[in-house]
Amino acid sequence: MKAIVVGGGIGGLAAAVSLRRVGWEVQVLERASAFGEIGAGVGVMPNALRALEWMGLADEVRRLGTPRVSGGVRASDGRWLVHLPDVGQEKVIAMHRADLHGVLLRALPSEILFNDVEVTGVEELDADLVVAADGINSRLRGVLLPDAPGPVYAGATAWRGVAPGPYDLPISQTLGPGGEAGILPLGDGRVCWYVAAVAPAAADLDPLELFAGWHEPLPSLLRSTPDVLRHDIYELPLLPTFVSGRVALLGDAAHAMTPYLGQGACMALEDAVTLAVCNGDLARYDALRRPRTQTVWKGSRMAGKFGIEVRSPIASALRDFAFRALPPTLAVRGMTRFSAWEVPDQVHSNGSNPPVN
Ligand SMILES: Cc1cc2nc3c(=O)[nH]c(=O)nc-3n(C[C@H](O)[C@H](O)[C@H](O)COP(=O)(O)OP(=O)(O)OC[C@H]3O[C@@H](n4cnc5c(N)ncnc54)[C@H](O)[C@@H]3O)c2cc1C
């Protein structure tokens, strides 16, 4: 069986690795002139690590990333609202996005990777399965589901970067009125960070000014970062299906979500493994992936409502109070609830389909 994967981001490459593991012949078509990944950090959550384990790449990810467990949520003045000691929760692997992308890329033979190929339709693609992993502005989604609405501005803009350091910091998220920030320390002393603020799309804003009064080391991290990336945050309204004929949507093309749970790329990794174990049964892929990703999509939106979208200082103080009153076990459960995912059973070529849970 032959699959063509459109898009060579984290989702597309993970799909290629996974499909090859169950015996498919795969080609990856990428419109950029080279396979690569910009961006800053990514937290590989336990669910994503299980997907990578199935792909045979978890050891490489553990080797390049930094397992982190302590940390928690802080207020903009630096007070800990939830401080998680090591109470048995699973670790998050902090790594640079380019490193995760590199692990996937190295797992694929170069002769199946084609760059400078912009795919505009599916008719010309000679394959039993087409994987549309062409990102939030997916061209193929527009062809397959012409009535589905496109991405919508989520009301906030984000800046990301990697500060040279060296720093020795815990992993943390900071919430303040109308903004939030995240710190993901890498093992070599560099620190991946992001800050996000409620703002109109494409607003002319200086993050150094916006976050000047927030706790250290946030202002120092921003100041010392040579290349800062800016992204307005968009989300994709929920789709009625992820499949059409021999085409499956995967990753941001299917379910781009706000970044407040740090699960977007993790979902793409889950999608990839699920598509492979479904072994061409796209109805099953849709039945397994749509409910799961749409639950996380809604969770991420909710996290935004109680996080970045709380704009008044009074409401923000009330939120901080509620956080501090949470028993640690509840706080841990709240933070890890979307990490409970296991690789589904494989569909075998004799047609025996395991049930959809
Ligand atoms: C500010 C921010 C912070 C984030 N933080 C996290 C985090 O901490 N953890 C996490 O898990 N996720 C995070 N995410 C989400 C994550 O970045 C995405 O979910 C993930 O990168 C999606 O991967 P993808 O492969 O589906 O899409 P993409 O990475 O967008 O890849 C799509 C690929 O398809 C190619 N392409 C597009 N159109 C065509 C075409 N017509 N023909 C051929 N090729 C094409 C593109 O060039 C690109 O290489 C964050 C997102 C943002 C915006």
The ligand as an SDF file (V2000), in Angstrom:
LIG
                    3D

 53 58  0  0  0  0  0  0  0  0999 V2000
    2.9100   30.1790   19.8180 C   0  0  0  0  0  0  0  0  0  0  0  0
    2.7470   28.6750   19.6800 C   0  0  0  0  0  0  0  0  0  0  0  0
    3.2770   27.8410   20.6660 C   0  0  0  0  0  0  0  0  0  0  0  0
    3.1210   26.4390   20.5510 C   0  0  0  0  0  0  0  0  0  0  0  0
    3.6220   25.6420   21.5370 N   0  0  0  0  0  0  0  0  0  0  0  0
    3.4380   24.3000   21.4770 C   0  0  0  0  0  0  0  0  0  0  0  0
    3.9550   23.4210   22.5070 C   0  0  0  0  0  0  0  0  0  0  0  0
    4.6030   23.8330   23.4630 O   0  0  0  0  0  0  0  0  0  0  0  0
    3.6860   22.0930   22.4050 N   0  0  0  0  0  0  0  0  0  0  0  0
    2.9800   21.5670   21.3570 C   0  0  0  0  0  0  0  0  0  0  0  0
    2.7540   20.3420   21.3470 O   0  0  0  0  0  0  0  0  0  0  0  0
    2.5060   22.3570   20.3670 N   0  0  0  0  0  0  0  0  0  0  0  0
    2.7200   23.7040   20.3900 C   0  0  0  0  0  0  0  0  0  0  0  0
    2.2470   24.5100   19.3920 N   0  0  0  0  0  0  0  0  0  0  0  0
    1.4960   23.8820   18.2710 C   0  0  0  0  0  0  0  0  0  0  0  0
    2.4040   23.2650   17.2270 C   0  0  0  0  0  0  0  0  0  0  0  0
    3.3080   24.2440   16.7640 O   0  0  0  0  0  0  0  0  0  0  0  0
    1.5900   22.7430   16.0500 C   0  0  0  0  0  0  0  0  0  0  0  0
    0.4490   22.0530   16.5040 O   0  0  0  0  0  0  0  0  0  0  0  0
    2.4170   21.7700   15.1970 C   0  0  0  0  0  0  0  0  0  0  0  0
    3.6200   22.3480   14.7860 O   0  0  0  0  0  0  0  0  0  0  0  0
    1.6080   21.3390   13.9660 C   0  0  0  0  0  0  0  0  0  0  0  0
    2.3990   20.5220   13.1380 O   0  0  0  0  0  0  0  0  0  0  0  0
    1.8900   20.1430   11.6790 P   0  0  0  0  0  0  0  0  0  0  0  0
    2.9340   19.2480   11.1180 O   0  0  0  0  0  0  0  0  0  0  0  0
    0.4840   19.6750   11.7410 O   0  0  0  0  0  0  0  0  0  0  0  0
    1.8450   21.5280   10.8750 O   0  0  0  0  0  0  0  0  0  0  0  0
    3.0290   22.4950   10.4300 P   0  0  0  0  0  0  0  0  0  0  0  0
    4.1320   22.5100   11.4100 O   0  0  0  0  0  0  0  0  0  0  0  0
    2.3820   23.7990   10.0940 O   0  0  0  0  0  0  0  0  0  0  0  0
    3.5930   21.8360    9.0920 O   0  0  0  0  0  0  0  0  0  0  0  0
    2.9200   21.9160    7.8640 C   0  0  0  0  0  0  0  0  0  0  0  0
    3.9370   21.6870    6.7430 C   0  0  0  0  0  0  0  0  0  0  0  0
    3.2450   21.5830    5.5020 O   0  0  0  0  0  0  0  0  0  0  0  0
    3.9130   22.3580    4.5260 C   0  0  0  0  0  0  0  0  0  0  0  0
    2.9030   22.7280    3.5310 N   0  0  0  0  0  0  0  0  0  0  0  0
    1.8880   23.6180    3.6760 C   0  0  0  0  0  0  0  0  0  0  0  0
    1.1270   23.6590    2.5690 N   0  0  0  0  0  0  0  0  0  0  0  0
    1.6790   22.7750    1.6910 C   0  0  0  0  0  0  0  0  0  0  0  0
    1.3210   22.3640    0.3720 C   0  0  0  0  0  0  0  0  0  0  0  0
    0.2500   22.8700   -0.2500 N   0  0  0  0  0  0  0  0  0  0  0  0
    2.0780   21.4200   -0.2490 N   0  0  0  0  0  0  0  0  0  0  0  0
    3.1660   20.8930    0.3780 C   0  0  0  0  0  0  0  0  0  0  0  0
    3.5400   21.2440    1.6400 N   0  0  0  0  0  0  0  0  0  0  0  0
    2.8020   22.1740    2.2980 C   0  0  0  0  0  0  0  0  0  0  0  0
    4.4970   23.5290    5.3080 C   0  0  0  0  0  0  0  0  0  0  0  0
    5.5720   24.1310    4.6100 O   0  0  0  0  0  0  0  0  0  0  0  0
    4.9260   22.8510    6.5980 C   0  0  0  0  0  0  0  0  0  0  0  0
    6.2350   22.3390    6.5240 O   0  0  0  0  0  0  0  0  0  0  0  0
    2.4120   25.8860   19.4450 C   0  0  0  0  0  0  0  0  0  0  0  0
    1.9140   26.7380   18.4440 C   0  0  0  0  0  0  0  0  0  0  0  0
    2.0850   28.1250   18.5500 C   0  0  0  0  0  0  0  0  0  0  0  0
    1.5280   29.0260   17.4500 C   0  0  0  0  0  0  0  0  0  0  0  0
  1  2  1  0
  2  3  1  0
  2 52  2  0
  3  4  2  0
  4  5  1  0
  4 50  1  0
  5  6  2  0
  6  7  1  0
  6 13  1  0
  7  8  2  0
  7  9  1  0
  9 10  1  0
 10 11  2  0
 10 12  1  0
 12 13  2  0
 13 14  1  0
 14 15  1  0
 14 50  1  0
 15 16  1  0
 16 17  1  0
 16 18  1  0
 18 19  1  0
 18 20  1  0
 20 21  1  0
 20 22  1  0
 22 23  1  0
 23 24  1  0
 24 25  2  0
 24 26  1  0
 24 27  1  0
 27 28  1  0
 28 29  2  0
 28 30  1  0
 28 31  1  0
 31 32  1  0
 32 33  1  0
 33 34  1  0
 33 48  1  0
 34 35  1  0
 35 36  1  0
 35 46  1  0
 36 37  1  0
 36 45  1  0
 37 38  2  0
 38 39  1  0
 39 40  1  0
 39 45  2  0
 40 41  1  0
 40 42  2  0
 42 43  1  0
 43 44  2  0
 44 45  1  0
 46 47  1  0
 46 48  1  0
 48 49  1  0
 50 51  2  0
 51 52  1  0
 52 53  1  0
M  END
$$$$
